[in-house]
């Protein structure tokens, strides 16, 4: 069976390794899953164990936003 490919539009970058996308899986039927990038593990923003982890998580989020800006496909 051939895998299907869908175009995903970036809605938001949650942190340095996760983002929410919008995918049209059928005409006028959309899903908005959270995608975690395989092989990348960055400090957390939500649930950070200390202020330094949150600061590093925000920096990682900024870098990912530069790589995959909101609105990009």
Order of alpha helices (4+ residues) and beta strands (2+ residues): beta-beta-beta-beta-alpha
